Amino acid sequence: MQTKIILPEDRIPRQWYNIIPDMPGPLAPVIHPGTMQPVSPDDLLPLFPIGLIEQEVSMQRWIDIPQQVLDIYQLWRPSPVFRAHRLEKVLDTPAKIYYKYEGVSPAGSHKPNSAIPQAYYNKIFGTKRIATETGAGQWGSSISLACQMFGLECTVYMVKVSYNQKPYRKSMMQLWGANVIPSPSNQTHAGRAILAKDPDSNGSLGIAISEAVEDAASRDDTRYALGSVLNHVCLHQTIIGLEAKAQLEMVGDYPDVVIGCHGGGSNFAGIAFPFVADKANGNNVRVVGFEPASCPTLTRGVYAFDYGDTAKMAPVSKMYTLGHDFMPPGIHAGGLRYHGASPLVSQLVDAGIVEAKAVHQLACFEAAVQFSRSEGIIPAPESSHAIRGAIDEALLAKEEGKEKVILFNLSGHGHVDMAAYDDYFAGKLNDYDYPEEAISESLEHLPKVG
């Protein structure tokens, strides 16, 4: 009875899969926030190195992974696929449950899959310093690690509520040499403006992005790095799904349903996009993203042009959005707090090619506990959304008496997120549906494009 499916190290994918050539129709233009005209590569150079800009717009289906990136990937890649035999037994389901485990990376999540190439392309471009933001801390710790490996300085604006809730994420970033600043801060015009309106602001990813973008744009030696949403980030993460496909082939299985949690879209795209390509070629595979009910971007947002940040400094993209001034509730412990979504994921949802579902945090933590007590791994709160989805699919298979193959992406471990589990066991967490009136209010401020 095989539990771990290990892809040999010499079979690490040597190319990322770019879904853009296979998208249903052309991509909407990215709009400059100042001119409200489509951006040019020159407009993006103050923020990104040319190598990443080229990937952002590439129409090439397969993009080579640089050897320097592969050398670092080999510290943890290929990551294992596990068959969740124990969870299947607990659920008494006829379904087979597989999970791709990204928690084996040094930073404990899938985020280094993009942090490493982003640091690499910045290094060869001549960048000296990276400015970025982080919510739950997975991205911040990953880019801190990557900057350390390539000799870059790193400043991370960390959403204040997470900065206070997750001190060990901050410690990881500092261990790898980063300067970590709670956001909103008094270090930037954007931060000071927010604090002037609300000195006790919990912060949001939109605010932290504003601070990081302002920081990067104001210094010639600095570039901005983003851990989700953008096309090149989704591209880098496809190594997850490419490996998973090869691993399931090794045991003669193929998924009926592929599941990932969804915040901005990076780990969902990573597991999903290689299977979306199969779906386009006639494979009857369902692809589902699970998001929090307290930040229901895909399920209750609108598909429209919006700013990527609160201060309206980042480019404007067409995406599912709750509005750029969305403020997530402080009681939400599960991460996945971004107001928008990857334009690529958004277009696929709009086209009906992938599904989106919202789940409440108590049900997610319940699933995480059930998973941990059967499989032994402590999942990150973000990853619990995908576990909830997988368990629900397995229980549905039981109810229907059908065999089913389920694959989900366990995007990271929760070893430094135990305060959230403490709150869950202490009964301090509540379910929360983001109010419709708050969504409507925020959506009134969308930019006028076209």
N, C-alpha and C positions, 0 to 999 in steps of 0.2 A: 504494500500500500504506500505509494509514493506521496510524500508530503512536500518536499522542497523540489522545485524544478530549477536547476542551475544551468544557465547558459554559459558555455565555456568563454573564458576571457578573450580568446581570439575571435569570438563572434560578436563582440561589441559592434553595433551598427556604426559604419564609417561615414554615413550621410544622415542628415536630418530630412524629414519629409515636409515639404512646403505645400500646404493645402490650397493656396491661392489659385493655381491653375485649374483646380477641380471644384472651385466654388460655384454655386448656382447663380450665375450672372456676375456682372462686373462689381467690383467693390465701390462703395461710396467714397468720394474724395475726402481726404483729411483737410480740415479748414484751419487757416491761420487765425488765432484768436483776436488779433489786432485788425487785420484787413478784411477778414471774413471771405477771403479768397483761398482757393486750394494752395496748400503749402508746396514749396519746392524743396529739393534736397538742401539748398543753401539755407533755407529757413530753419532746418533741423540741425545744422552743424554746431550751433552754440550749445546744443543739448546732447548730441550723440556723435560718435565717431562714424566715419564714412562707411566702414565695413558693416555696421549695424543698420545704417540707413539703406544701404543696398539690399540687405536681407529683408527689410521692412516692405519693400516694394517689388521684390524679385518675382518673376514669373517662371522661374526654374523650379521644377518639381522636386528635384533632389539636390541638396546643397552639402558639399563636402565639409566634414568636421575637421578642423585643423589638428595636426598631429600633437601640438602643444596642449590642446584641449583634451584630446584622447588620452594623453599621458596622465593627466590629472583625473579624468573620469575613471581610469583603471584603479584608483584607490577604492572605489566602491561599486563600480559597474562591471558587468551586468548585475543589477539588483535581482534578488530572488522572486519567483512566483511561488506562493504557498497554496496548497489545497487545504481548505479549512475543514478537515475531517471532523474535528471535535465540535465545531460550531454546527455543522450539518447534523450531527448526532443530537445535540441539544435541541435543535429546532425540529428534529424528526422530519426532515424534508427530503423529497426525492431529488432535489436540485443538487448539482455540484457547484460549490462556491470556491472560486479562486481569487486570490488577491495579490497584486503586485506591490511589493513592500519597498517604499522609497525611504523609509526611516533608517536605512543602513548607511546613508551618506554621513560624512563627518558632522554636518550641521543638523542631521536628524530629520531632513525633509527632502522633497523633490526640488527645492529651490536652487541648489547648486548647479543643477543641469543647465540653467541659464546664467547664473552668476559667474561661473567659470568662463564661458565664452564672452560674456559682456566685459569682464575684466581684461581678457586677452585682447579683444579688438580695441579697447581703450588704450592698453599698453602699447600696442604697435602703432597706434595713431599719435602717441606722444602725450596722452593725458597723464597728469600727475596726481589728480585727486578726483574722487567720486563723491557726489552728494546724492543721497537717496532718502526714501522714507520707508517705514515699516509699520504694519498694524500689529498683528499678533507676535511678530518677531522672527518668523521663519525666514523672510526675505532679508531682513537686516543682518541676521547672523550669517546667512549664506554669502551675501555680498562682502561682509567683513572678512570672511574666510578667503574669498576669491581675491580681494584686494591684498591681503597678506601674502598670498601665493605669488602675486605678480608685482609686488613692491609699490602698491598705490596707497595713498592716504584715503581715508574713508570717513565721511560724516553721515550719520543716520539720524533723521528726524523721526522719532518714535511716537505714535499716537499716545497721548498722555494717559488715557485710561488703561492701555496695555502696559505702558511704562510702569504704572503703579501696580497692576495686577500680575505682571510677569517679570519680576526682577532678575530672574536667572537668564532670561533671554538677553537682557541688557548686559549681564555679566559675560555671556558668550561673545557678544559683539566687542566688548572691551578686551576680553582675552585675546581676540584676534586683531586688536589694535585700533578699533574704531572709536570715534568720538560720538557718543550717543546723547541726543538732546530731546527732552520731552516736548511734544508739539501739541498746541501752539506755543511758540517760544517768543522771547524778545530779541531773537537773533536776526529776524527778517521783518520787512515791512508787512508782509502777509500775516505773520504771526502776531505782530503788535496790533494790527487792525482787529484781528479776532479777539484778542485779550482786552482791547478797549471796549468792545461790545459786551463781552462775557468773560470776566477775569477768572471764572471757575470752569471754563470750557473743558470738556472731556477730550476734545480733539476729534478728528476724523481723518481717514485716509486722504480725502480731498484737501483738507487743510495741510496735512504733512507733505503732500505732493507739491502744493503751492510753495511751501517753504524750501523744499529741495530744488525745485525748478528755479526759483529766484536765486538761490545760492549758486547753482551751476551757471546760470546765465550771467551772473555778475563777475565771474572770474574766468580768465582765459585758460588757466591751467586745469579747470574743473569741467567735468561732464556729468550728466544726470544718468542714473540707471533706474529702471523700473522692473519690478519682479513679476508682473502679470500684465494682462490686457493687450499689450502691443503684439503685432504680428511676429516680430523676431523672437519674442519670448515664447510664444506658443510654438514656433518652429523648433526652438532648442528643446522644448519639453517632449517633442514627439519621440525621442529616444525611448521613453517609457513604453508607449504602445507598440513601437517596433520590436522591442525586446519581448514584450508580452506575447505578441503574435508568434514569434519564433519559439517561445517556451511552451505555449499551448500546442503548437505543432509537434513538439517533441513527445507529447503524451496523447496525441491524436484527438485533441478537443478543439472546439471553436465556440466562442460565446454566443448565446442567444441574446444576452443583454450585457452592455458595458456601462459601468457606473463610475462617476467621479463626483466629488463635491465641487461646488462652484461658488467662487467669490468674485475674482476678476476674470478667471478663466484659464489660468496657466496649467494647473494639474489636470483639470478636466480636459483641456485641449490635448495635453500630453498623452493621456490614455485613450482619448476618443478619436482624434483625427485620423490615425492610421486605420481605424475601423470604419470611419465615415467614408474613406476611400473605397473600402470593400463594399459598403452599402451602395455606393454609387455604381459599383460594378455588378450589382444584382444580389449580393448577400443579404439575407433577411435578418439583419442584426439591429436590435434596438439600442440606442445610445441615449443615456439619461443623465442629466446634471441635477444634483440635489443642493438646494440653497436654503439658508435660514429664513424662517417666516418673519423674523425681525428685520431682515434686510433683503426683501423679495424682489431683487432687480429683474430677473428674467420672467417671473410669474406675475408681478403686479406693476412693473415699470412700463414705460412706453418706448417704442423703437423710434428714436429720433436723434437729431444732432444735439450734442451737449458737450460742455467743457469737461476735460478730464480732471479738473481740480476746482477747489472752492474759489480761489482768487482770479480765475479766468486767465491764467497764464499759460496753461498747457494747451496743446492743439485740441480742436473741436472734432469729434468723431461721431459717426452714426452708430448708435449702440442702444441696447436696452438700458434705461437709466431711471433712477428715482429722483433725479435732479441733483445738480452739482453742489447744492448747499444742504443736501441730506445729512442729518446728524443721527448716527446710530445710537440706540439706547445703551447707557452704561451698564445695564444689567445683563447684556448679552455677552456670554462668556465663550461662545464658540468660534470667534473670529469671523472671517468672510464678511467684512463690513464695508466693502467698496460700493459706492453709489451707482457705478456703471458696470459694464461687462465688455469683454473682448469684442471688437467689431466682427471678427470672424465667427465667434460663437453666436453672437447676436443674429447675424445673417442666417446661420444654419437653423437657429430656433425659429426665426421668422418664416423661413421656407418650409418648416415642418420636418426637417431632416433629423434634428435631434430634439429630444423632449426636455422639459424642465419641470421640476416639482419642488415645492417648499415644505420644509419640515420644522417642527418646533424643537427648541433646545432640550427640553426634558426628555423627549423621545430619543433624541440623539445621544444624550448622556446615558440613558438606559441601554441603548444599543452598544455604546462603547464599553460599558461595564460587562454586559453579556459577552461581548467579543473577548475582552481581556480575561475574563474568568474561564473561557473555553480555550482560546488560542494562546494566551499568556502575554501577548504584546499589549502595551498600554498605548492607545492611539492618541494622537493630537486631537483636541476638540474639533478642529476643522474637519479632520478625517472622519469623525463620527457621523457626519452627514451622509457620507458614502456608505458607511457601515449600516446605517438605518435603512438606506435604500436597498442594499443587498439583502438584509434580513427580511424586509417587506416583500421583496421579489421571491425569496425562498419560501416564505410562509404562503404566498399566493400559489406557488407551485404545489405545495402540500395540499392546499384547499382544492386545487383543480385536479390533483392526482397526476400531475405531468412532470416528466423529467425536464430539466432545464439547466443550462450551463451559464453561470453568472460570473462575471469578472468585474472586480472593482479595484480602484487605485487607493491603497492605504498610503496617503501622501506624506505621512510623517509620524514620529512617535511623540508621546506626551510627557516625557520625563521631566521637562522643565515647565510643564503646564499643570502641575498637581494642585495649585491653588484653585483652579476651576473645578477639579474633582472634589476638593475639600468643600467648596461652596455647594456642590451638588449633594454630597452626602449630608451636609448640615441643613439642607432644605432652604438654602438662600437663593436658589435660582428659580425664576418664574418663566412660564411661557409668555410670549409677547408678540402680538400681531401689530405690525407698524400701522398707525392710524391712516385711514384713507384720506382724511382731511389734510394730514401732514404731507402725504404724497402729492395731493392736488396743489397744495400751496407751493411746494418745491418745484413742481413741473411748470408753474406759471412763469418761472424765470429762465426757461430754456432760451438759448440764443436763436436769433432769426437768421436762418441760412437760406439762400436761394430766393 
